């Protein structure tokens, strides 16, 4: 079952849910099918704790945490929120709206009051291959307890490269091909695309691959037709980092190479590398294309993208290029950055997981996705698919800063 953010404080027609005092009730809603394709609403969920991807989920090793996303539709702010994995010791997690300061710290991870994103470490001693049980308990502002239980299948094996997602027309569950780290994604089988759902989250991320070394992703993308805040396109994700002290959700973004394009009004592109971006910690570092590289991307346009990451000789390098669909691929890379200026006592990366990324705006579509390994060393300059980037004036600049965004 999938419950999208549009429905987060409602319950699908015909689903019976239990009140805090044991009463049952039946809800009816009108489902806006134009927002999400082929929504099957059949699972039984408590009305007060709603799990975005249902009470039976599937995960495979794609990064260091398993993400269970949902909403506590209870009186706010909550007094406590914990989860238990396979009846182990309760672990606290954060629910948005509990603390104004923590809301600001976690602003790119959680959208609205009541939202949560439980992070289960893949190295947890209580996590087992196969079936697992997760119990979620929340105490609301009135002191009333709320509980939900889900099961999930866990496969600890990595997904080997290459990965071919050029045909997703038979995929019925997004979790069969990826792990949603933030936000809401869906497969539109009739259009053979992967799409974000409205309202698009900040830092929406769908991981398709497991951590690997040097690799390349190619794909097609349809930019949203409407204006407003939009930042895409894809990331070689290295994980989320905790605040100090830990707040029940990890707000720091780590990336071995995030490729972004902003259509309007800047019409500019950047590559980002970072450890713990948005954290107020001295270990944080950020490298980005500065100033951004101009690129005339148009709202509603269809484009092709080639996105590469390299790990070699202690240096992490990323580059990408984008061009209109139907035109020839350019020889020159649009953006290229590396972490060579980052001090060696800082955390750096030797592997990353490829994923689709979007920050706000209207839903974006990705299609014809391929991910393949690359040899550690980029070949000499040439005109083939693996040609080395031409140098340009915008060089990598280290940003050791407290991000004000």
Secondary structure, DSSP 4 states (H G I P E B T S, - for coil): ----GGGTTS--TT-EEE-TTS-EEE------TTTSSS--------SSEEETT-SEEEEE-SSSEEEEEEEE-SSSS-SEEEEEETT-S-EE--BTTS-HHHHHHTTTT--STTEEEEEEETT-TT--SEEEEEEEEEE-TTS-EEEEEEEEEEE-SPPPSPEEES--TT---GGGT-EEEES-EEEETTTTEEEE-SSPPTTEEEE-S--BSSEEEEEEEE--SS-SS-EEEEEEEEEEE--SS--SS--EEEEEEEEEEETTTT-EEEEEEEEEET--STT-EEEEESSPEE----TT-EEEEEEEEEEETTEEEEEEEEEETTSPPPSS-SEEEESTTS-TTS---S-BEEEEEEESSS--EEEEEEEEE--SSPPPS-SSTTPPPPP-S--EEEE-S----
